[in-house]
Amino acid sequence: MFTDPAGPIERFEWGRFEINGQVHDADGRGVGKDICIVGGEVGPWTERVGHRLTPKMVKPVLRPDVEILVIGNGIHGRIKVTKKTRQVVAAAGIDMLMIEKTHKACEIYNQLIRQGKAVALLAHGTC
């Protein structure tokens, strides 16, 4: 689905991310199939439940050191971002919110990191 050997996200396919040589997947390796990358650290995105993104689900990235938030809304783009969630992100001082299918979100995240941008990623690894 997505491959970029230069990383930091090197590969993404259904339910599986490879980031900085570490596998995170639906089979229990790493942090799992839903990831949060903020400040360069990969963690689980445990707040994500269902297919409607609420303000509570973006809380891990609402930090002063994040200028851009990229959301990978699934392989088929099934996660919808509510108006209230968009407002909460903007109110937190995040200048740009980008919502893309997860493979495209991984590509954008890598590009922004290489440009030295203060970017965070929330990505759903399936649907």
C-alpha positions in Angstrom: 0.0 0.0 0.0 2.7 2.5 1.0 6.5 2.1 0.9 9.2 4.7 1.7 12.6 3.2 2.7 13.8 6.6 3.8 11.1 6.7 6.5 10.5 7.3 9.3 7.3 5.4 8.2 8.9 2.8 5.9 5.9 0.7 5.1 2.2 0.6 5.6 -0.3 -2.1 4.7 -3.6 -3.3 6.1 -3.2 -3.4 9.9 0.6 -3.1 9.8 3.0 -0.2 10.1 6.8 -0.4 9.9 8.3 2.7 11.5 12.0 3.2 12.1 12.5 -0.6 11.6 9.8 -1.5 14.2 6.6 -3.4 13.3 3.3 -2.3 14.8 0.3 -4.4 13.8 -3.1 -5.9 14.4 -1.3 -9.2 15.6 -0.1 -7.5 18.7 3.4 -6.5 17.7 4.6 -3.0 18.7 1.9 -0.6 19.7 -0.8 -2.1 17.5 -2.7 -1.2 14.3 -3.7 2.3 15.3 -0.8 4.6 15.9 0.0 8.0 17.3 3.3 9.7 16.5 4.0 12.9 18.3 7.4 14.4 19.1 9.0 11.6 17.1 7.7 9.0 19.5 5.4 6.2 18.3 2.6 5.2 20.7 -0.7 3.4 20.5 -3.7 5.4 19.6 -6.0 3.8 22.2 -8.4 6.7 22.2 -9.8 5.8 18.8 -13.0 4.0 19.0 -15.5 3.6 16.1 -15.6 5.6 12.9 -16.5 9.1 14.2 -13.5 11.0 15.5 -14.4 12.9 18.6 -12.3 15.6 20.5 -11.3 13.0 23.1 -9.6 10.9 20.4 -7.2 13.7 19.4 -6.3 14.6 22.9 -2.8 12.9 22.8 -1.6 15.4 20.1 -3.0 18.6 21.4 0.4 19.9 22.5 2.1 23.3 22.0 4.9 21.6 20.0 2.5 20.4 17.3 1.8 22.8 14.4 0.4 20.3 11.9 -1.8 17.3 12.6 -2.2 14.6 10.0 -5.0 12.1 10.4 -5.0 8.8 8.6 -8.6 7.9 8.5 -8.2 4.3 7.4 -7.5 2.5 4.2 -11.0 3.3 2.8 -11.3 6.6 4.6 -14.1 5.4 6.9 -13.2 7.6 9.9 -15.1 10.9 9.8 -13.8 13.9 11.7 -16.6 15.9 13.4 -16.9 19.6 13.2 -16.4 19.9 17.0 -13.1 17.9 16.7 -11.9 20.3 14.0 -12.7 23.2 16.3 -10.9 21.7 19.2 -7.8 21.1 17.1 -7.8 24.7 15.9 -8.4 26.0 19.4 -5.4 24.1 20.6 -3.2 26.2 18.3 -2.6 23.6 15.6 -2.2 25.6 12.4 -3.1 22.9 9.9 -5.3 19.7 10.0 -4.9 17.3 7.2 -7.2 14.3 6.8 -6.3 11.6 4.3 -6.6 7.9 3.7 -3.9 6.3 5.8 -1.4 5.4 3.1 -1.5 9.1 1.9 -1.3 10.3 5.5 1.9 8.3 5.9 3.4 9.8 2.8 2.5 13.4 3.9 3.8 12.8 7.4 7.2 11.6 6.1 7.4 14.6 3.7 6.6 17.1 6.5 9.1 15.5 8.9 11.9 15.7 6.3 11.0 19.4 5.9 11.6 19.9 9.7 7.9 20.6 10.4 6.4 20.1 13.9 3.9 17.4 12.8 1.9 14.7 14.6 0.2 11.7 13.1 -2.9 9.8 14.2 -3.4 6.8 11.9 -6.0 4.1 11.7 -4.5 0.9 10.2 -7.6 -0.8 8.8 -10.9 0.1 7.3 
